[in-house]
Amino acid sequence: MHVRIVRGRFNPATEGEVQRIISQQITPALHRQPGFQRYLWGINRTTGQVSAMSFWDNEAHANLGSEILARALDSLAALGVKLEPAEIYEVTVEDRAAQVGR
C-alpha cells in the first residue's frame, strides 16, 4: 500500500467552498481511479494549512497524473488554495484502534 500526501494553505474564510469542491469533485474523481482505497482531508482553521492523504494499492496508482484532478485543482486555485507537490510513501507499518464489540 502507498500513501499520497499533499500539503497546502487556504483562506479559512473560504472553507465551505473548499469543502464543497473536495466533496463534489476530488473525492468522486479519486473513486474512479484504479487502486484507490481511501481519502482523508484535514484542515487547521487557525493556521490556514491543509493536508490531504489518499491511500492506494501500489506506487504506480498513487502517482496519478494531475490532469485527472485538473478541474478541481483549478477551482481550488481560484479560491486561493496553494498546494505543494504530492509526496508518495510506501506504507510499512499500519495500526488501527481495536473496535469495541469485535
Residue pairs with C-beta under 8 A, 6 or more apart in sequence:
1 37
1 55
1 56
1 57
1 58
1 90
1 91
1 94
2 55
2 56
2 57
2 58
2 59
2 61
2 62
2 88
2 89
2 90
2 91
3 53
3 54
3 55
3 56
3 62
3 88
3 89
3 91
4 53
4 54
4 55
4 56
4 62
4 63
4 64
4 86
4 87
4 88
5 51
5 52
5 53
5 86
5 87
5 88
5 89
6 51
6 52
6 83
6 84
6 85
6 86
6 87
7 49
7 50
7 51
7 52
7 83
7 84
8 49
8 50
8 51
8 81
8 82
8 83
8 84
9 48
9 49
9 50
9 81
9 82
10 18
10 43
10 48
10 49
10 50
10 76
10 79
10 80
10 81
10 82
11 48
11 79
11 80
12 43
12 45
12 46
12 48
14 79
14 80
14 81
15 43
15 45
17 79
18 43
18 50
18 76
18 79
18 81
21 72
21 75
21 76
21 79
22 41
22 72
25 69
25 71
25 72
25 75
26 39
26 41
26 69
26 72
27 39
29 68
29 69
29 72
30 36
30 39
30 54
30 69
33 61
33 64
33 68
34 61
35 56
35 57
35 58
35 60
35 61
35 62
36 54
36 55
36 56
36 61
37 54
37 55
37 56
37 57
38 54
38 55
39 52
39 53
39 54
39 55
40 52
40 53
40 54
41 50
41 51
41 52
42 50
42 51
42 52
43 49
43 50
43 51
44 50
50 81
50 83
54 62
55 91
56 62
59 88
59 90
62 88
63 88
66 73
73 83
76 83
